[in-house]
Amino acid sequence: QHARARLQQTGALLGERGFTEGAALEMASAGRRVQYEQAKAEVASLTRQAQAKETAGDSEAAVALYEKALVIVELYPGTVAFTPTEAGLKSMMAAARERADTAADSRRRRQLTEARDQARVEAVRERQAREARADELLRQANVAMEREKYQLAENLAGEVLAVDGSISTIMATQGTYPLTAHVQLHARTPRGASLQSRS
């Protein structure tokens, strides 16, 4: 009311008529039209941005932009001709969300596959490390046997079985380390019996 009175006063000072109710309504209508056009431009801009994100493969960002555009459309009367329409935006957003879900599922599967592959690689490395340790202990035990250090050889044989108790793994090295047969026997005899007494 104060602003309207000031406008009327200004018009009176200029020798013009003050605003009529019709003029006020016309100004309000013009203001709404400007607002509608701005809203339509914003929706069109958001839609283009969303489509660009989809082209770049970022469907999640596209969904967020479509949602913003849809919020604007829903704030205005149905008589405002938005492009795309509310129905069009909902359809594009649903399609983008489906693509985003598919992409997310694909990422999860890829991550699981990578995790399983990594676990297999680590398992192989650990097995190789155990086998290398067992081979080194067998080598040391063999040297101890050759030097008639039977207690040391027995202790080393026990370490071999602690590192890798697989009899098949030990048998696979037979011929390389003559102590192998004693190591196998060590696994089946009471603790403390000497290799010397078994040989």
C-alpha positions in Angstrom: 0.0 0.0 0.0 2.8 2.4 0.8 4.5 1.8 -2.5 1.3 2.2 -4.3 0.6 5.5 -2.6 4.1 6.7 -3.5 3.6 5.9 -7.1 0.3 7.8 -7.1 2.0 10.8 -5.5 4.7 10.7 -8.2 2.1 10.5 -10.9 0.3 13.5 -9.4 3.5 15.5 -9.2 4.1 14.8 -12.9 0.6 15.9 -13.7 -0.4 12.3 -14.5 -3.1 10.1 -13.2 -2.2 7.7 -10.4 -2.3 3.9 -11.1 -5.7 2.4 -11.5 -6.6 -1.0 -10.3 -6.4 -2.2 -13.9 -2.9 -0.8 -14.3 -1.8 -2.5 -11.1 -3.2 -5.8 -12.3 -1.5 -5.4 -15.7 1.9 -4.8 -14.0 1.4 -7.8 -11.7 0.5 -9.9 -14.8 3.6 -8.7 -16.6 5.7 -9.6 -13.6 4.3 -13.1 -13.5 5.0 -13.5 -17.2 8.6 -12.5 -16.7 8.8 -15.0 -13.8 7.3 -17.7 -15.9 9.8 -17.1 -18.7 12.7 -17.2 -16.3 11.4 -20.5 -14.8 11.0 -22.0 -18.3 14.6 -20.9 -19.2 15.9 -22.5 -16.0 14.1 -25.7 -16.6 15.4 -25.9 -20.1 18.9 -25.2 -18.9 18.8 -27.8 -16.2 17.5 -30.3 -18.7 20.4 -29.6 -21.1 22.9 -30.0 -18.2 21.3 -33.3 -17.3 21.5 -34.6 -20.8 25.1 -33.6 -21.0 25.8 -35.5 -17.8 24.2 -38.6 -19.2 26.2 -38.3 -22.4 29.3 -38.2 -20.2 28.1 -41.3 -18.4 27.2 -39.6 -15.1 23.6 -40.7 -14.7 23.5 -40.0 -11.0 24.3 -36.3 -11.6 21.7 -36.3 -14.4 19.0 -37.6 -12.0 19.8 -34.8 -9.5 19.5 -32.1 -12.2 16.2 -33.6 -13.5 14.9 -33.5 -9.9 15.8 -29.8 -9.6 14.0 -29.0 -12.9 10.9 -31.0 -11.8 10.7 -29.1 -8.5 10.6 -25.8 -10.5 7.9 -27.1 -12.8 5.7 -28.3 -9.9 5.8 -24.8 -8.3 4.0 -23.3 -11.3 0.4 -23.7 -12.6 -0.2 -26.3 -15.2 -1.0 -23.6 -17.8 2.7 -22.7 -18.0 4.2 -24.4 -21.0 7.4 -25.9 -19.8 9.8 -27.7 -22.2 10.1 -30.5 -21.4 6.8 -31.0 -19.7 6.4 -32.4 -16.2 5.6 -35.8 -17.7 8.6 -35.6 -20.0 10.9 -34.7 -17.1 9.6 -37.6 -15.0 10.2 -40.0 -17.9 13.7 -38.8 -18.5 14.5 -38.9 -14.8 13.2 -42.4 -14.4 15.4 -43.6 -17.4 18.4 -41.8 -16.0 17.8 -43.4 -12.5 17.6 -46.8 -14.1 20.9 -46.3 -15.9 22.4 -45.0 -12.7 21.3 -48.1 -10.8 22.7 -50.3 -13.5 26.0 -48.5 -13.4 26.2 -48.7 -9.6 25.4 -52.5 -9.8 28.1 -52.9 -12.4 30.6 -51.0 -10.2 29.7 -53.3 -7.2 30.2 -56.4 -9.3 33.5 -55.1 -10.6 34.7 -54.2 -7.1 33.8 -57.7 -5.8 35.6 -59.3 -8.7 38.7 -57.2 -8.1 38.6 -58.1 -4.3 38.3 -61.8 -5.1 41.2 -61.5 -7.6 43.3 -59.7 -5.1 42.5 -62.3 -2.4 43.6 -65.0 -4.8 46.8 -63.2 -5.6 47.6 -62.7 -2.0 46.9 -66.4 -1.3 49.3 -67.4 -4.0 52.0 -65.1 -2.7 51.5 -66.5 0.9 51.7 -70.0 -0.4 54.9 -69.2 -2.4 56.4 -67.6 0.6 55.6 -70.7 2.8 57.1 -73.0 0.1 60.2 -70.9 -0.2 60.6 -70.9 3.6 60.1 -74.7 3.7 62.6 -75.2 0.9 65.2 -73.1 2.8 64.6 -75.0 6.1 64.9 -78.3 4.2 68.2 -77.1 2.7 69.5 -76.2 6.2 68.3 -79.5 7.6 70.0 -81.4 4.9 73.3 -79.6 5.6 72.9 -80.4 9.3 72.4 -84.1 8.5 75.6 -84.1 6.3 77.5 -82.6 9.2 75.9 -85.1 11.6 74.1 -82.4 13.6 71.1 -84.6 14.1 69.3 -82.6 16.8 69.6 -79.4 14.7 68.3 -81.4 11.7 65.4 -82.7 13.7 64.5 -79.2 14.9 64.7 -77.8 11.4 62.5 -80.7 10.2 59.9 -79.7 12.8 60.0 -76.1 11.5 59.4 -77.3 8.0 56.3 -79.1 9.1 55.2 -76.0 11.1 55.6 -73.8 8.0 54.1 -76.3 5.5 52.8 -79.5 6.9 51.5 -80.8 3.6 53.1 -84.3 3.0 52.4 -84.0 -0.7 54.3 -80.7 -0.8 57.2 -82.3 1.0 57.2 -85.4 -1.3 57.3 -83.1 -4.3 60.7 -82.0 -3.2 62.0 -85.5 -2.6 65.3 -86.1 -4.5 66.3 -82.5 -4.0 66.6 -82.9 -0.3 67.4 -86.4 1.1 66.1 -85.3 4.5 62.5 -85.4 3.1 61.9 -89.0 4.1 63.0 -88.1 7.7 60.7 -85.1 7.7 57.8 -87.3 6.8 58.7 -89.8 9.5 59.1 -86.9 12.0 55.4 -86.1 11.4 54.4 -89.6 12.5 56.7 -90.4 15.4 56.6 -89.2 19.0 58.2 -85.8 19.7 61.8 -86.1 20.9 62.9 -89.2 18.9 66.2 -88.4 17.2 66.7 -88.6 13.4 70.0 -90.4 14.1 68.1 -93.4 15.7 65.7 -93.5 12.7 68.4 -93.4 9.9 
